[in-house]
Amino acid sequence: MLLYNIMKLNKRELKQMERQLVVALTEACEPAKAEIPGFCWLTHDAPDIKSRQHLTIRRPGASMAKEIKNPCNSICQLDSGVCRGCGRTRAEIKAWKGMKRPEKQMAIKAATLRLEKQKKVS
């Protein structure tokens, strides 16, 4: 029923509906970003809703996300399974290429903490 009603709208009405949808999504999802760690909300594209008959859902920045740089600094010395140069474990180093962005971010945070702890001990 909703799709049928959308098909009857003119361009101006479609644009207005799209703006309302963006406002509603923003009002619903922005507070969650601050409250829920790692929460990312979806947005939509509707360039020609009459011919496409659907919305394309995409994650903001998904196509523009930069690859996380490998933290290796060529000081590759493992001490108790942890690299003295970058702070990653042997398992993290081995799995790096197959990790997704959030996993890499977590590995870098953990490695940074390991290096800080290592400096305090030294």
Backbone torsions as a table, in degrees:
resi	resn	phi	psi	omega
1	MET	NA	-45.6	-179.8
2	LEU	-62.7	-43.9	179.5
3	LEU	-60.8	-41.4	178.6
4	TYR	-61.4	-42.8	179.6
5	ASN	-67.2	-37.0	177.6
6	ILE	-63.2	-38.5	-178.8
7	MET	-62.1	-23.9	-178.5
8	LYS	-86.6	-8.6	-176.8
9	LEU	-77.9	148.8	174.1
10	ASN	-86.5	177.0	-175.5
11	LYS	-59.5	-43.4	-179.0
12	ARG	-61.6	-43.7	179.9
13	GLU	-67.3	-37.1	177.4
14	LEU	-64.7	-42.5	178.4
15	LYS	-61.8	-43.0	179.5
16	GLN	-63.1	-42.8	178.3
17	MET	-63.2	-40.8	179.2
18	GLU	-63.0	-43.9	177.8
19	ARG	-60.5	-42.1	178.9
20	GLN	-63.6	-39.1	178.3
21	LEU	-64.1	-43.4	178.9
22	VAL	-62.3	-43.4	178.8
23	VAL	-62.4	-44.6	-179.4
24	ALA	-63.2	-43.7	178.2
25	LEU	-63.7	-42.1	-179.8
26	THR	-63.4	-46.9	-180.0
27	GLU	-62.2	-34.9	-178.5
28	ALA	-79.4	-35.8	-169.6
29	CYS	-100.9	-29.1	-177.8
30	GLU	-58.7	-45.2	178.8
31	PRO	-60.8	-33.8	-179.2
32	ALA	-66.1	-30.7	179.5
33	LYS	-60.4	-38.5	-179.4
34	ALA	-77.7	-29.4	-174.0
35	GLU	-90.3	-29.9	-174.0
36	ILE	-115.0	111.1	179.6
37	PRO	-58.1	132.4	177.7
38	GLY	80.9	1.3	-178.9
39	PHE	-70.3	132.1	177.4
40	CYS	-134.9	129.3	-177.9
41	TRP	-103.6	159.9	-176.3
42	LEU	-91.1	155.7	172.9
43	THR	-127.4	-176.7	-174.5
44	HIS	-137.3	161.7	171.6
45	ASP	-125.8	134.6	177.3
46	ALA	-143.4	64.1	-176.1
47	PRO	-63.0	-37.8	179.0
48	ASP	-146.2	79.9	-172.5
49	ILE	-63.6	-27.3	-178.3
50	LYS	-68.5	-39.3	-178.2
51	SER	-87.0	-32.4	-177.2
52	ARG	-82.9	-28.2	178.3
53	GLN	59.1	23.2	175.7
54	HIS	-163.7	166.8	174.2
55	LEU	-100.0	144.5	174.4
56	THR	-96.9	122.5	-178.9
57	ILE	-97.3	134.4	178.2
58	ARG	-144.0	154.8	176.8
59	ARG	-87.3	132.7	-179.4
60	PRO	-56.1	131.9	177.1
61	GLY	75.1	2.5	-176.4
62	ALA	-59.4	-43.6	-178.3
63	SER	-81.9	-19.8	-177.3
64	MET	-99.2	-1.2	-176.9
65	ALA	-61.9	128.2	178.7
66	LYS	-80.0	145.7	177.5
67	GLU	-67.5	138.9	177.4
68	ILE	-77.0	126.3	-177.0
69	LYS	-68.8	139.4	176.9
70	ASN	-62.1	127.0	-176.3
71	PRO	-77.3	1.1	-179.8
72	CYS	-59.2	130.6	178.1
73	ASN	-117.1	22.1	176.3
74	SER	63.2	23.5	170.4
75	ILE	-109.9	73.0	-170.3
76	CYS	-91.6	86.4	177.2
77	GLN	-131.3	114.2	179.9
78	LEU	-86.8	131.3	176.5
79	ASP	-129.0	110.9	-175.6
80	SER	57.5	38.8	177.0
81	GLY	81.1	5.6	179.7
82	VAL	-121.8	133.3	179.7
83	CYS	-71.9	130.5	178.4
84	ARG	-71.5	-24.5	-178.2
85	GLY	-80.1	-50.4	-174.5
86	CYS	-110.6	-14.8	177.5
87	GLY	85.7	-0.2	179.3
88	ARG	-81.4	155.2	176.0
89	THR	-80.3	166.7	177.7
90	ARG	-58.3	-41.6	-179.7
91	ALA	-64.3	-40.3	179.3
92	GLU	-66.4	-40.5	178.5
93	ILE	-62.1	-45.3	-178.1
94	LYS	-65.6	-38.5	-175.3
95	ALA	-87.9	-6.0	-170.9
96	TRP	-49.3	-50.9	-175.8
97	LYS	-62.8	-29.7	-179.1
98	GLY	-90.2	-5.3	-178.1
99	MET	-75.0	147.4	173.2
100	LYS	-86.1	165.8	-175.9
101	ARG	-49.6	-50.5	-178.9
102	PRO	-62.4	-35.1	177.7
103	GLU	-66.0	-40.3	178.4
104	LYS	-65.0	-40.9	178.8
105	GLN	-61.9	-42.8	179.0
106	MET	-65.6	-40.3	179.6
107	ALA	-63.6	-40.2	179.4
108	ILE	-66.8	-41.8	178.0
109	LYS	-62.3	-45.8	179.6
110	ALA	-63.6	-40.6	179.8
111	ALA	-64.6	-40.3	178.7
112	THR	-62.0	-43.8	177.9
113	LEU	-62.9	-40.1	178.5
114	ARG	-62.9	-43.0	179.8
115	LEU	-65.0	-40.7	178.4
116	GLU	-63.5	-41.9	178.5
117	LYS	-64.1	-39.4	179.8
118	GLN	-63.8	-38.8	179.9
119	LYS	-67.2	-37.0	-180.0
120	LYS	-66.9	-35.7	-179.7
121	VAL	-71.0	-35.8	-176.2
122	SER	-69.8	NA	NA
